[in-house]
Amino acid sequence: MPKDRTAAPAELVHLTGGGVSVLLDARGPGVPAVVHWGAALGELDEAQALAIIRASVPAVPPSSYDEPTSTTLLPEYALGWSGTPGLLGHREGADFSPLFRLRHVHRDGNTVTLDCSDDRARLLLTTRAELTEQGLLRLRHTVRNDGTQPYALQQLAAVLPIPPRAREVLDLTGRWCRERHPQRHELGQGRWAREGRHGRTGADATLLLTAGTPGFGFRHGEVWSVHLAWSGDHASWAERLPTGAATLGAAELLWPGEVRLEPGDGYTTPELFAAWSDNGLDGMSAAFHGWLRARPEHPRSPRPIVLNTWEAVYFDHDLAMLTALADAAAEVGVERFVLDDGWFRHRRNDSAGLGDWYVDEGVWPQGLHPLVDHVHERGMQFGLWVEPEMIQVDSDLYRAHPDWVLGTPGRPPPPWRQQQVLDLTRDAAFDHVLQRLDALLNEYRIDYLKWDHNRDLADAARGGESGAPAGVHAQTLATYRLLDELRRRHPGVEIESCSSGGMRVDLGILARTDRVWASDCNDALERQTIQRWTGLLLPPELVGSHVGPEHSHTTGRVHELSFRAITALFGHAGIEADITALDAGQRKQLASWIRLYKQERSLLHSGSVVRADLADPALQVHGVVAADRRRALFAFVRLATSADATTEIVLPGLDPDLQYLVQPVLDAGAASGLQRTPPPWYADGSV
Ligand code: DGJ
């Protein structure tokens, strides 16, 4: 528990930790104002806290409301807030504009719980804010219907103020095989919103929405970032009003009628994670990485080197080939062998079978036992691919339960990869999938599930109830319940969040899974960018990263093994290629890289992730620096040709008071280059 350093009275809530302070003015009468979210303010007595509050009260501009308006934890239209309101909803048109009064403040260490009510609209609001040791603010609201009529909720947002100097916005976007690419621009007046209505997090989900001082980089500038821990529809935004007030916010996106609160019912927002740093994006990532690593559920065993069968054999499952692949994998040092899509009934290609979670008797006459045993006998873990939230028209499940498709009855949603979504909000469908997965985990020694989800939700009406209301919210919660129950029953089994590669990456799913599959693109050149930006939020040990085939299946590019291997090194590493086809020299090179990974994974998976700000967009330097800063591993990456023939290499994150020995790491093979003579340090390590 961080030391409570506030000396201010309870109504002035000063949370501090990880070099960050959040100061709330909870003196009433309304929802507390966020007076400060940023640099640590040090110990504050009452007079100092009051002085900061006074200094933060904005001026009253001409032609505006008579009283100054501060930004509160729930911006209210009733107080004249002209930006995005914190709460949207109504009772048959009434009670659309609540005005909450503060009733109770409860402080427990670095967590504060605030109870507010609007006695006229008969709504209760509970806000929980915690500042973690790493300086992350975790914020969520609950609204409860205290009236006698239902309340239709449209949106409940978590919003935080940012100062006027935060004039530049950075967010991420993408598509399949090009996930998480950055885009940035000036934050003008208005609202820059990133919305996802995919029914899953989405390839274009921003991961973090960041505002910062102009020109901020990885290692410099002041930044404020938010992330919504949610795997369904959602929005994140930055907003600047002509008054000068500016905010970052995020909320679950709800369809009309999707959340209707009966008297006594409540709705709790997904948690908003907010980070501040004056050391640029690396400082902000450090807060997220540190917090994730401190969780009790964070994977702590050495991250095993994986072989995934997908790009090696696709649907062509053959015991002899797969055992040969397992032998080759064990020989080079693989520790986890994952059997991908294609093992279950009717699944000879991607047009059939989803929902039929029984081992295919034709392809696997003795079940998966011969392969599972073979893998374990060679000292490797066994992993299995599943896609539990789906159903295909050509499946026994659909033939028995055509009504289990998530969608408007009689009007199937547009197919995607010839598949539909299974309505997990129906108890019978949920129980069926749970039972099948449970049975597989009981029958086979499965150490790991690769949990896929290969389509968006469209027209997602849930059919379990009359009227077929919108079902994205309930489906997302049902998926969480399914994962939670399986983990309860099989606590030793690790789970990967895959979703077409990288389309379900968020802290909601990561509360119940052990890594993400960052992208279906195994082209190392593309992966450099995808992993760099996935790493804004996630530390390397949570990001699956594989050596793909020499000839990339998704881009057609050809890369040498050393580049593919060094790219995969900075993640939870693995291989996804037919290594039985490699010659002895290539296998030796792969084995040498695997030895390097095993030797360095304790550093790679515990140290600080650093990324240099370089002037040349064709180059990248990234690395991991040990906690004591005595060792580090860096990758110097060329993405394209540069205008200049030579360059300066910056190694970020090192201790300026230490002298380092710089050594090239050639275990995965040397990178080819056009240098006639490498610089002197390359040969003798002296700088
Ligand atoms: C999409 C995943 O991202 C791939 O890795 C693979 O598992 C396929 N689905 C299988 O259908």
Boltz pocket constraint, residues with backbone or C-beta under 6 A from the ligand:
constraints:
  - pocket:
      binder: B
      contacts: [[A, 310], [A, 340], [A, 341], [A, 385], [A, 452], [A, 454], [A, 498], [A, 499], [A, 500], [A, 501], [A, 517], [A, 519], [A, 520]]
      max_distance: 6.0
